[in-house]
Amino acid sequence: MRIGGLASGMDIDTLVEKLMVAERMPMDKLEQQKQIYEWQRDAYRDVNKKMTTLDNYIADNFILKSLNTKTATSSNSDLVSAVATGTASGSLTIEGVSQLAKAARGIGEQVNATSSTKLSSLFESGKMPKMFTLNAIDTQGKLGEAVSIGIDENTTVGELITKINGSNAGVSAIFENGRLSLTAKNTGKEVNGGAAMTTDENGSELFAKLGLSKVVTEAGQNAMFQVNGIATERTTNAFSINGYNITLKSIFNEGATLTKAAQDSLDFTKKRLDSTLKTLASTYNVTLDESGTLEEQISIVRTKIESKISEHGKSVENATELLTEANKLLVDGKTAEEVYKPLSKEAKAILDTDMGYSELSDDQKAMFTSTLTEDDFNALKEVHTHTAVLEAASVKLKNAEAAKTSLDTSETNYKTAEKTVEDLKNTPPTTTVTTGAVTMTSSVNVDEIINKVKEFVATYNGFIKDLTDQTKQAKYRDFKPLTALQKKEMETKEIEQWEERAKSGLLKSDSILTSGLSSLRGLVYQTNHAVTNQKYNALFTIGIGTSKDYNSGGTLEIDETKLRKALEEDPDAVVQLLTMSGEKSATVTKADGTTVQSDTRGFMRKIRDEMDAMEKKIDERAGRGSMADTQYTLGKYLRNVNQSLDAWQDKLTAIESRYWKQFGAMESMINKANSQSASLMSQYY
């Protein structure tokens, strides 16, 4: 706190302030430069934000979603409805539906209970379980995770239902009119006849008290239908085929559909049976009489196989007996393995030959004399021989038995399929809805694609215009950033108008932006040789080009008539040109057989890649909010300016102190002179 001018009568504070204005001029320039760097940094980052917005817009609307929107039409949407995706192709015909998919369900008998009945009242005192597990098995036969559900003495039937429905057991429960119903949330037939819902012992006891002794009383079933002449099935009534999302709504042409499925199954099993017969006949040297009946052919092959089974079975028995006798010849009750194991590699090789002990040379006999006697040698040879025979006979027996099983299975499957066809001929369908086949067709929604392209062009042009305007913005060099003292002397409106001029032209002729805009403009003229229809391998061929005004910076214009014609003729080619994935440089074989290097990415993917390159350059210049000042160029400039400002602040503090010291000395001298003058005046008077 300084108070000056008491002796001199001068406004020392104002004098020092005005002197410091001149001294602060170098520091004011540094602060102005700092402000410019900060404005430039923010302007660059704002460009990055706009590029991110455009990138997300392209990704969300043209990359993650198909541009090729199609509309599906069903000839009878009351029976089958369809929605076409971008990949829908050709037409689909549902000739009939014999069965709709449904979920497995357990329905209990009526019990003397209501929703407010406590579960404990259904059990003897202390016998009620405190927890049970419940879960649904999905239609692929996989057991889901069992969910544990806790109950206590005060839990009511209604609260139990709420607990089940609020769990992840995959089961929906209701209790109405004294009856409990459990329904699997997923439709479909249980694989291998497994239960659709399972519970532990506690759960079984609890549900039995509620009238449900079996968890499942109605099995789930798959949807069965015929599509384009193929009998098939699905676990749900809503599924996808060839890009169509199909929903089956009702059963129709049931008899014909069931008959088709059964006949297909019969034809398939007949082919399998014929193939099995031919293979086994060849394996067991059986000559099939093609003029004979199928049953006769099966019989002759089966007879031969059974004969071989008997033959190989006897071989196994004989080899087993001989092997048992040979093992008895080994000394000291040792097994063949125990005798064989300590032998040298050379000795084992001799044992594996056909030579007897008398045929061995003296050197070869010497390999055994230390471990085996001649009797042991001969016994071990016998064991090896009979073991090999037994193994070979066992393999033949096993193969023959497997062959018989294969034949029996093929015959059983065939007869089952044959019986199904016969039964269907004699059993009328349960429903009587007979109608023509339901056909689904798809067509390209040209208007919607055109609207999407228009929206993209408008969004893209707004981005290009914004960047172009910034590179051409006027720069007012006389309008420097305002200092704190200057702002004190100005009105708020004046400050805003001044700073608007001061910020103008921050990115004028910026190399990153001008280079990026030039690259984006160049993408419009590129040819994509990977497009299947080379008639539409460049943007101008589908009616999209740059504005005739070169100063626009490369904004796009659309010839809607030309674009509509291209979409009506080959929508897939248009979509490929705009959005297909590909490589920046790939070797493509053209229609004439020649190869060429081409950027095979769609135009919108190229835009994203070019913006990504611009964003990286801007990050190097202006950084991101998460980066330290030392990680980007303008950050380093700001760091240097801040260091200079700190140094100048210390220097100005010292200069100001010096001025005050000088004025203080002046005040002291004036004060001393005034004191002397007052003393002389008092002496005079």
C-alpha positions in Angstrom: 0.0 0.0 0.0 1.8 3.1 -1.3 0.7 6.7 -0.6 2.7 9.4 -2.4 2.5 13.1 -3.1 2.0 14.2 0.4 4.9 16.6 0.3 5.0 17.4 -3.4 1.2 17.4 -3.9 1.8 15.4 -7.1 -0.4 12.3 -8.1 2.5 9.9 -7.9 0.3 6.8 -8.4 -1.0 8.1 -11.7 2.6 9.2 -12.8 4.0 5.7 -12.1 1.0 4.1 -13.8 1.7 6.2 -17.0 5.4 5.5 -16.8 4.7 1.7 -16.5 2.4 1.8 -19.6 5.5 2.5 -21.7 7.5 0.0 -19.8 4.8 -2.7 -20.3 4.7 -2.4 -24.1 7.0 -5.4 -24.8 5.0 -7.4 -22.3 1.7 -6.3 -23.9 3.0 -7.6 -27.2 3.8 -11.0 -25.6 0.3 -11.2 -24.1 -1.3 -10.3 -27.5 0.8 -13.0 -29.2 -0.2 -15.5 -26.5 -3.9 -14.6 -27.1 -3.4 -15.2 -30.9 -1.8 -18.6 -30.2 -4.7 -19.5 -28.0 -7.3 -18.4 -30.6 -5.5 -20.3 -33.3 -5.4 -23.4 -31.1 -9.1 -23.2 -30.4 -9.9 -22.5 -34.1 -7.9 -25.6 -35.1 -9.6 -27.7 -32.5 -13.0 -26.4 -33.6 -12.2 -27.7 -37.1 -11.3 -31.1 -35.6 -14.7 -31.2 -33.9 -16.5 -30.4 -37.1 -14.6 -33.2 -38.9 -15.5 -35.6 -36.1 -19.1 -34.6 -36.4 -19.1 -35.2 -40.2 -17.2 -38.5 -39.7 -19.7 -39.8 -37.2 -22.6 -38.7 -39.5 -21.1 -40.7 -42.4 -20.4 -43.7 -40.2 -23.8 -43.8 -38.6 -25.8 -43.3 -41.8 -23.8 -44.8 -44.6 -21.2 -47.2 -43.2 -22.9 -48.9 -40.3 -26.2 -48.8 -42.1 -26.8 -49.9 -45.7 -27.4 -47.1 -48.1 -29.2 -49.6 -50.4 -32.6 -49.5 -48.8 -35.1 -51.9 -50.2 -38.9 -52.4 -49.8 -40.4 -55.9 -49.5 -43.8 -56.8 -50.7 -45.7 -59.9 -49.6 -48.5 -61.4 -51.8 -50.4 -62.2 -48.6 -49.2 -60.3 -45.5 -51.9 -61.9 -43.4 -50.1 -65.2 -43.6 -46.5 -64.1 -44.1 -45.0 -60.7 -43.7 -41.5 -59.6 -44.9 -39.1 -56.7 -44.4 -36.3 -56.3 -46.9 -32.8 -55.4 -45.8 -30.1 -53.9 -48.1 -28.9 -57.5 -49.0 -32.3 -58.8 -50.1 -32.0 -60.4 -53.5 -34.4 -62.2 -55.8 -37.8 -63.4 -54.6 -38.8 -65.8 -51.8 -41.9 -68.1 -52.0 -43.4 -69.7 -48.9 -45.5 -72.5 -50.3 -46.9 -73.5 -47.0 -46.6 -73.5 -43.2 -47.4 -76.7 -41.4 -46.5 -75.6 -37.9 -45.8 -72.4 -36.1 -43.1 -72.2 -33.4 -44.2 -72.2 -29.8 -42.6 -72.3 -26.4 -42.6 -75.1 -24.0 -45.1 -74.8 -21.2 -46.0 -76.4 -17.9 -49.6 -76.0 -16.6 -50.5 -77.1 -13.1 -53.7 -78.6 -11.8 -56.0 -76.4 -9.7 -55.0 -76.0 -6.1 -56.7 -74.4 -3.1 -54.6 -71.2 -3.1 -54.7 -67.6 -4.3 -52.1 -65.0 -5.0 -52.1 -63.9 -1.4 -51.7 -67.4 0.0 -48.4 -67.8 1.8 -46.2 -70.6 0.5 -45.5 -71.8 4.0 -49.2 -72.8 4.4 -48.7 -75.4 1.6 -46.0 -77.3 3.6 -45.7 -79.0 7.0 -44.1 -76.8 9.6 -40.4 -76.3 8.9 -40.5 -78.3 5.7 -40.7 -75.4 3.2 -37.4 -74.9 1.2 -35.8 -71.5 1.5 -34.3 -71.5 -2.0 -34.7 -73.3 -5.3 -33.1 -73.0 -8.8 -34.9 -72.6 -12.1 -33.7 -72.2 -15.7 -34.7 -72.7 -19.3 -32.9 -74.7 -21.9 -32.4 -72.9 -25.2 -33.5 -74.4 -28.5 -29.9 -75.5 -29.2 -30.0 -77.8 -26.3 -27.6 -75.8 -24.2 -28.4 -75.7 -20.5 -28.6 -72.0 -19.4 -27.3 -70.7 -16.1 -29.5 -71.8 -13.2 -31.0 -68.9 -11.3 -31.4 -69.2 -7.6 -34.6 -67.8 -6.2 -35.0 -67.3 -2.4 -38.3 -67.5 -0.5 -39.2 -67.4 3.2 -42.1 -68.1 5.5 -43.9 -64.9 4.5 -43.5 -65.2 0.7 -46.9 -65.4 -1.0 -47.8 -67.1 -4.3 -48.0 -63.7 -6.0 -44.6 -62.7 -4.7 -43.2 -66.0 -6.0 -44.5 -65.2 -9.5 -42.9 -61.7 -9.3 -39.6 -63.2 -8.3 -39.6 -65.7 -11.2 -40.6 -63.1 -13.8 -38.0 -60.7 -12.5 -35.2 -63.3 -12.7 -33.0 -64.3 -15.6 -34.3 -67.9 -15.6 -35.8 -67.5 -19.1 -39.3 -68.4 -17.8 -42.6 -66.5 -17.6 -44.9 -67.4 -14.8 -48.6 -66.6 -14.0 -51.0 -67.9 -11.4 -54.7 -67.5 -12.2 -57.8 -69.3 -10.8 -55.7 -71.5 -8.6 -53.5 -72.8 -11.5 -49.8 -72.2 -12.1 -48.4 -71.8 -15.6 -44.7 -71.7 -16.5 -43.8 -70.8 -20.1 -40.3 -70.7 -21.6 -39.5 -67.3 -23.1 -37.9 -68.8 -26.2 -39.9 -70.7 -28.7 -38.6 -73.9 -30.4 -38.3 -77.6 -30.0 -36.1 -79.0 -27.3 -33.0 -80.8 -28.7 -32.9 -84.6 -28.1 -36.2 -84.4 -26.3 -34.7 -82.5 -23.4 -37.0 -80.6 -21.0 -37.4 -76.9 -21.9 -37.2 -75.9 -18.2 -35.5 -77.6 -15.3 -35.4 -77.1 -11.5 -33.7 -78.7 -8.6 -35.3 -80.9 -5.9 -36.5 -78.0 -3.9 -38.2 -76.4 -6.9 -39.8 -79.7 -7.9 -41.3 -80.0 -4.4 -42.5 -76.4 -4.4 -44.1 -76.6 -7.9 -45.7 -79.9 -7.0 -47.4 -78.2 -4.0 -48.7 -75.7 -6.6 -50.2 -78.5 -8.8 -47.3 -78.7 -11.3 -45.8 -82.1 -10.7 -43.9 -81.9 -14.1 -42.1 -78.7 -15.0 -43.0 -79.3 -18.7 -46.4 -80.6 -19.8 -46.4 -79.1 -23.3 -43.3 -79.4 -25.4 -42.0 -76.6 -27.5 -42.0 -76.9 -31.2 -40.2 -75.3 -34.2 -41.9 -73.5 -37.1 -42.1 -75.9 -40.1 -42.6 -74.5 -43.6 -41.6 -74.8 -47.2 -39.6 -72.1 -48.9 -38.7 -72.0 -52.6 -39.4 -75.8 -52.7 -37.3 -76.7 -49.7 -38.9 -78.1 -46.6 -37.2 -76.5 -43.5 -37.8 -75.3 -40.0 -36.8 -72.6 -37.6 -36.9 -72.2 -33.8 -38.9 -69.0 -34.0 -41.6 -67.6 -36.3 -39.4 -64.6 -37.2 -36.2 -65.2 -39.0 -34.0 -64.0 -41.9 -33.5 -65.7 -45.3 -31.6 -64.1 -48.2 -31.9 -60.6 -46.8 -35.6 -60.9 -46.0 -36.8 -60.6 -42.4 -39.7 -63.1 -42.5 -42.5 -63.4 -40.0 -44.8 -66.5 -40.2 -48.3 -65.5 -39.0 -50.5 -68.5 -39.7 -50.6 -72.1 -40.8 -51.7 -72.7 -44.4 -51.3 -75.5 -47.0 -50.5 -77.7 -44.1 -51.1 -81.0 -45.8 -49.0 -80.2 -48.9 -46.2 -78.8 -46.7 -46.1 -81.8 -44.4 -46.2 -84.2 -47.4 -43.3 -82.3 -49.0 -41.2 -82.4 -45.9 -41.9 -86.1 -45.4 -41.2 -86.9 -49.0 -37.9 -84.9 -48.9 -36.9 -86.9 -45.8 -37.9 -90.1 -47.5 -35.8 -89.3 -50.6 -32.8 -88.3 -48.4 -32.9 -91.5 -46.3 -33.4 -93.6 -49.4 -30.2 -92.1 -50.9 -28.4 -92.7 -47.7 -29.5 -96.3 -47.6 -28.5 -96.9 -51.2 -25.1 -95.4 -50.6 -24.7 -97.5 -47.4 -25.6 -100.7 -49.3 -23.2 -100.0 -52.1 -20.4 -99.3 -49.8 -20.9 -102.4 -47.6 -21.4 -104.6 -50.7 -18.1 -103.4 -52.0 -16.4 -103.9 -48.7 -17.7 -107.4 -48.1 -17.6 -108.6 -51.8 -21.4 -108.9 -52.2 -22.9 -108.7 -55.6 -26.3 -106.9 -55.5 -29.1 -108.0 -57.7 -30.4 -104.8 -59.1 -33.6 -106.5 -60.2 -34.3 -107.6 -56.7 -36.3 -105.6 -54.1 -34.7 -103.3 -51.6 -35.5 -105.7 -48.8 -33.7 -108.5 -50.6 -30.6 -106.4 -51.2 -30.6 -105.4 -47.5 -31.0 -109.0 -46.5 -28.1 -110.3 -48.6 -25.8 -107.6 -47.3 -26.8 -108.1 -43.7 -26.4 -111.9 -44.0 -22.9 -111.5 -45.2 -22.0 -109.0 -42.5 -23.5 -111.2 -39.8 -21.5 -114.1 -41.2 -18.3 -112.0 -40.9 -19.2 -111.0 -37.4 -19.5 -114.7 -36.5 -16.3 -115.5 -38.2 -14.3 -112.7 -36.7 -15.9 -113.4 -33.3 -14.6 -117.0 -33.4 -11.2 -115.7 -34.5 -11.2 -113.4 -31.4 -12.1 -116.3 -29.2 -9.4 -118.6 -30.6 -6.7 -115.9 -30.4 -7.7 -115.2 -26.8 -7.4 -118.8 -25.8 -4.1 -119.2 -27.5 -2.8 -116.0 -26.0 -3.9 -117.2 -22.5 -2.0 -120.5 -23.0 1.1 -118.6 -24.3 1.1 -116.4 -21.3 1.2 -119.5 -19.0 4.5 -120.5 -20.5 6.3 -117.4 -19.2 8.5 -118.0 -16.1 7.8 -116.8 -12.6 4.3 -115.8 -13.5 5.5 -112.6 -15.2 3.4 -110.9 -17.8 4.6 -110.6 -21.4 5.0 -106.8 -20.8 7.2 -107.4 -17.8 9.5 -109.8 -19.8 9.5 -107.7 -22.9 10.2 -104.2 -21.3 13.9 -104.7 -20.1 15.1 -106.1 -23.5 17.4 -104.0 -25.6 16.2 -102.3 -28.8 18.0 -104.8 -30.9 16.5 -107.8 -29.0 13.0 -106.4 -29.4 13.6 -106.0 -33.2 14.5 -109.7 -33.4 11.4 -110.7 -31.4 9.3 -108.8 -33.9 10.6 -111.0 -36.8 9.5 -114.5 -37.8 12.7 -116.1 -36.8 12.7 -118.9 -34.2 15.3 -119.4 -31.5 17.1 -122.1 -33.5 17.5 -119.7 -36.5 19.4 -117.1 -34.5 23.1 -116.6 -34.8 25.3 -117.0 -31.7 25.6 -113.2 -31.4 21.8 -112.8 -31.6 21.3 -115.6 -29.0 23.8 -113.8 -26.7 21.4 -110.8 -26.6 18.8 -113.0 -24.7 20.9 -115.4 -22.6 21.3 -112.9 -19.9 17.6 -112.2 -19.6 15.7 -114.9 -21.4 16.0 -118.7 -21.7 15.1 -120.4 -25.0 11.8 -121.4 -23.5 11.1 -117.8 -22.4 12.1 -116.6 -25.9 9.7 -119.0 -27.6 6.9 -118.2 -25.1 7.3 -114.5 -25.7 7.2 -115.1 -29.5 4.0 -117.0 -29.0 2.5 -114.1 -27.0 3.5 -111.6 -29.7 2.1 -113.7 -32.4 -1.3 -114.4 -30.8 -1.5 -110.7 -29.6 -1.2 -109.6 -33.2 -3.7 -112.1 -34.4 -6.1 -111.0 -31.6 -5.7 -107.3 -32.4 -6.3 -107.9 -36.1 -9.4 -110.1 -35.4 -10.7 -107.5 -32.9 -10.5 -104.7 -35.5 -12.3 -106.8 -38.1 -15.0 -107.7 -35.6 -15.4 -104.1 -34.6 -15.6 -103.0 -38.2 -18.2 -105.6 -39.0 -20.3 -104.7 -36.0 -20.1 -101.0 -37.0 -21.2 -101.9 -40.5 -24.2 -103.8 -39.3 -25.1 -100.8 -37.0 -24.8 -98.5 -40.0 -27.0 -100.7 -42.1 -29.6 -101.1 -39.4 -29.7 -97.3 -38.7 -30.1 -96.5 -42.4 -32.8 -99.0 -42.8 -34.7 -97.8 -39.7 -34.5 -94.2 -40.8 -35.8 -95.1 -44.2 -38.7 -97.2 -42.9 -39.6 -94.4 -40.4 -39.6 -91.8 -43.2 -41.6 -94.2 -45.4 -44.2 -94.8 -42.7 -44.5 -91.0 -42.1 -45.4 -90.5 -45.8 -47.9 -93.3 -45.7 -49.5 -91.9 -42.5 -49.8 -88.5 -44.1 -51.6 -89.9 -47.0 -54.2 -91.5 -44.7 -54.4 -88.6 -42.2 -56.2 -85.3 -43.2 -54.5 -82.0 -42.1 -55.8 -80.4 -38.9 -56.3 -77.1 -40.6 -58.1 -76.5 -43.8 -56.5 -73.2 -45.0 -55.6 -73.8 -48.6 -54.3 -71.0 -50.7 -51.7 -70.0 -53.2 -48.0 -69.7 -52.2 -47.0 -66.4 -50.6 -44.3 -64.6 -52.6 -42.0 -61.9 -51.3 -40.3 -59.5 -53.7 -38.0 -56.6 -53.0 -37.5 -53.4 -54.8 -34.9 -50.6 -54.3 -36.3 -47.5 -52.6 -34.8 -45.1 -55.1 -36.4 -42.0 -53.6 -35.1 -42.8 -50.1 -31.5 -43.3 -51.4 -31.7 -40.0 -53.4 -32.9 -38.2 -50.2 -30.0 -39.7 -48.2 -27.5 -38.7 -50.9 -29.0 -35.1 -50.9 -28.7 -34.9 -47.2 -25.1 -36.1 -47.3 -24.2 -33.5 -50.0 -25.8 -30.7 -48.0 -23.9 -31.7 -44.9 -20.7 -32.2 -46.7 -21.1 -28.9 -48.6 -21.7 -27.1 -45.3 -18.4 -28.5 -43.9 -16.4 -27.6 -47.1 -17.9 -24.0 -47.2 -17.0 -23.5 -43.5 -13.4 -24.6 -44.0 -13.1 -22.6 -47.3 -14.4 -19.5 -45.6 -11.8 -19.8 -42.9 -9.0 -20.1 -45.3 -10.2 -16.9 -47.2 -11.2 -14.9 -44.2 -9.9 -11.3 -44.2 -7.1 -10.5 -41.7 -7.2 -7.1 -40.0 -3.6 -6.5 -38.9 -4.5 -3.3 -37.2 -6.8 -5.0 -34.8 -4.6 -6.6 -32.2 -5.9 -8.5 -29.2 -7.0 -6.0 -26.5 -5.0 -5.6 -23.3 -6.6 -5.5 -19.9 -6.1 -1.7 -19.7 -7.6 -1.2 -23.1 -10.7 -3.3 -22.2 -11.3 -1.1 -19.1 -11.7 2.0 -21.4 -14.2 0.3 -23.8 -17.8 -0.8 -23.7 -18.8 -4.4 -23.9 -20.2 -4.0 -27.4 -17.0 -2.3 -28.6 -14.9 -5.1 -27.2 -17.0 -7.7 -29.0 -16.7 -5.9 -32.3 -13.0 -5.3 -31.9 -12.3 -9.0 -31.0 -14.4 -10.1 -34.0 -12.0 -8.3 -36.2 -9.0 -9.4 -34.2 -10.0 -13.1 -34.6 -10.7 -12.8 -38.3 -8.2 -14.6 -40.6 -6.6 -16.8 -37.9 -6.5 -19.7 -40.4 -6.2 -17.7 -43.6 -4.3 -19.6 -46.3 -3.6 -22.3 -43.6 -1.5 -25.1 -45.3 -3.3 -27.9 -43.4 -6.7 -26.8 -44.5 -5.9 -25.7 -48.0 -4.0 -29.0 -48.6 -6.9 -31.0 -47.1 -9.5 -29.2 -49.2 -7.5 -29.9 -52.3 -7.2 -33.6 -51.5 -11.0 -33.8 -50.8 -11.7 -32.1 -54.1 -9.4 -34.6 -55.9 -11.4 -37.6 -54.5 -14.4 -36.5 -56.6 -12.5 -37.2 -59.9 -11.1 -40.6 -58.9 -12.2 -43.8 -60.7 -12.9 -46.9 -58.8 -12.2 -50.0 -61.0 -13.5 -52.4 -58.3 -17.1 -51.4 -58.9 -18.8 -54.4 -60.5 -20.5 -52.3 -63.2 -17.7 -50.2 -64.7 -20.4 -48.0 -66.3 -20.7 -46.4 -62.8 -17.1 -46.3 -61.6 -16.8 -42.5 -61.0 -19.0 -40.0 -59.3 -19.7 -38.0 -62.5 -21.2 -41.1 -64.0 -24.0 -41.2 -61.4 -24.6 -37.4 -61.5 -22.4 -36.2 -58.7 -19.7 -33.6 -59.4 -18.0 -30.5 -58.0 -19.5 -27.0 -58.3 -18.6 -25.0 -61.4 -17.6 -22.2 -59.1 -14.0 -23.0 -58.3 -14.0 -20.6 -55.4 -16.6 -22.7 -53.6 -13.7 -25.0 -52.4 -15.0 -28.2 -53.9 -18.7 -28.3 -52.9 -20.8 -31.0 -54.6 -23.7 -30.7 -57.0 -26.2 -33.4 -57.9 -27.8 -34.1 -61.3 -30.9 -35.8 -59.8 -32.1 -37.1 -63.2 -28.8 -38.8 -63.8 -28.6 -40.2 -60.3 -32.1 -41.6 -60.4 -31.4 -43.3 -63.7 -28.2 -45.0 -62.3 -30.1 -46.2 -59.2 -32.9 -47.6 -61.3 -30.5 -49.4 -63.6 -27.9 -50.7 -61.0 -28.4 -49.6 -57.4 -25.7 -52.0 -56.1 -23.0 -50.3 -58.3 -24.0 -46.9 -57.0 -23.8 -48.1 -53.4 -20.5 -49.7 -54.1 -19.1 -46.5 -55.6 -20.2 -44.5 -52.5 -19.7 -46.8 -49.6 -17.9 -50.1 -50.4 -15.0 -51.2 -48.3 -11.7 -51.8 -50.1 -8.0 -50.9 -50.1 -6.2 -47.7 -50.7 -4.1 -49.3 -53.4 -5.2 -52.7 -54.9 -4.6 -54.5 -58.1 -7.8 -54.8 -60.0 -8.5 -56.8 -63.2 -10.6 -54.9 -65.6 -13.2 -56.3 -68.0 -10.7 -56.4 -70.9 -8.3 -58.5 -68.8 -5.8 -55.8 -68.1 -4.8 -55.0 -64.5 -4.6 -51.6 -62.9 -3.8 -50.1 -59.5 -6.9 -48.5 -58.0 -8.2 -47.1 -54.7 -11.1 -49.6 -54.2 -12.7 -47.8 -51.3 -16.1 -46.1 -51.6 -16.1 -42.2 -51.9 -17.4 -41.8 -48.3 -14.7 -44.0 -46.9 -12.1 -42.0 -48.8 -13.5 -38.8 -47.2 -13.2 -40.3 -43.7 -9.6 -41.4 -44.4 -8.7 -37.9 -45.7 -10.3 -36.2 -42.7 -8.4 -38.6 -40.4 -5.1 -37.4 -42.0 -6.1 -33.8 -41.6 -7.0 -34.4 -37.9 -3.6 -35.9 -37.2 -1.9 -32.9 -38.7 -4.1 -30.5 -36.7 -3.3 -32.6 -33.5 0.4 -32.1 -34.2 -0.2 -28.3 -34.6 -2.9 -27.6 -32.0 -3.1 -30.7 -29.9 -6.1 -32.1 -28.0 -7.5 -31.2 -24.6 -5.8 -34.3 -23.1 -2.3 -33.4 -24.4 0.4 -31.6 -22.6 1.8 -28.3 -24.0 5.0 -30.0 -25.0 3.2 -32.5 -27.2 2.1 -30.0 -30.0 3.6 -27.0 -31.8 1.3 -24.2 -30.5 1.6 -25.6 -27.0 5.3 -25.2 -27.2 4.9 -21.6 -28.4 2.5 -20.9 -25.6 4.9 -22.4 -23.1 7.8 -20.2 -24.3 5.5 -17.1 -24.3 4.4 -17.9 -20.7 8.1 -18.2 -19.6 8.9 -14.8 -21.2 5.8 -13.3 -19.6 6.9 -14.6 -16.2 10.4 -13.0 -16.7 8.9 -9.7 -17.8 6.5 -9.7 -14.8 9.5 -9.9 -12.5 11.3 -7.2 -14.5 8.3 -4.8 -14.4 7.9 -5.4 -10.7 11.5 -4.3 -10.2 11.1 -1.2 -12.5 7.9 -0.1 -10.7 9.7 -0.5 -7.4 12.5 1.6 -8.7 10.1 4.4 -9.8 8.4 4.4 -6.4 11.8 4.5 -4.7 12.9 7.5 -6.8 9.6 9.4 -6.2 10.0 8.5 -2.5 13.4 10.0 -2.4 12.0 13.1 -4.1 9.3 13.3 -1.5 11.8 13.0 1.3 13.9 15.9 -0.1 10.9 18.1 -0.6 9.7 17.3 2.9 13.2 18.2 4.3 13.2 21.4 2.4 9.7 22.2 3.7 10.9 21.5 7.3 13.9 23.9 6.9 11.7 26.6 5.4 9.2 26.3 8.2 12.0 26.5 10.8 13.5 29.7 9.2 10.0 31.3 9.0 9.4 30.7 12.8 12.8 32.3 13.6 12.0 35.4 11.5 8.7 36.0 13.1 
